[in-house]
Structures are given as structure tokens and as C-alpha cells.
């Protein structure tokens, strides 16, 4: 579980579960920060939006 200030815009984050796309990538790029966080899958390029409190539970680590 990540703390609130462990990530910034443009960081690559590894999630606990993979994105259900053809690449099964666990890595996402942070595109937008706010009450909701917008993430872009590094495998297929799809963009998802999840609430910050759920992101904090499901994010594993910041890669860069």
C-alpha cells in the first residue's frame, strides 16, 4: 500500500493485479492526479480512472 505522497504525475506504478488486456501488464503511467487518478496501461494504452483511496490500496510500488 502506497502513502498519498509517494507518487507524482508521469510516474510508472506497478499494481497488484494486471490489466485485463492482451499484454497483461501490471505497469501503469499516472496521467492525472486529483480525487480520482487517471492511469494509462503501459501495455495497451487504455486509460482507466479510479478513486484515490482505491488506488492507494491496489498500488504496489512506484517504478520511476
N, C-alpha and C positions, 0 to 999 in steps of 0.2 A: 504494500500500500504506500502510495506517494503522499508526501505532505503537499500543502497548497502551493508553496513557492519553489518546488523542485524542478519546474519546467517553464519554458518560455515559448514565444511564437517561433515557429520554424524548427523546433526540436523534433527529433525522431524518438518515438516512445515504443517500447515493447509491451504489448498487452498480454494478459494471461491466456486468452483463447484466440485462435486465429480467425481472420475474416473469412466468411464462407464463400470465397471466390475461387477461381481456378488455381491461383497461386498459393492459397492457404497461408498468406503472410501474417505474421504477428506484429509487424512493424507498421506504424502509422506516423504521419507527419502532422504536427499541430498547425492548423491553418487559421483558427480564430479562437480567442480566449474571451470569456465572459461568464455569465451564469451557466450557459451551455458551452461546450467545447466542440469545435468542428475539427474532425480528423480526416485525413486523406490516406487511403490504403496505399502503401508503397508497392504493392504487387499489381493491383488492377487500376488504381487511380480513382476509385469510387470515393465519394465524400459522405461521411456519416456525422451526425450531430448527437451528442449525448450530454445529459446534465453533468455538471462538475462533480457532484458528490458520488455519482456512479463511476465516473472516470477515475476518481481518486481510489476507489475500491478495486477497479479492474486493471489499472496500470501496474506493470511490474517494475520497469526501470526506464530511465532516460538513457538513450544510447549516445546522442550528440546534440 
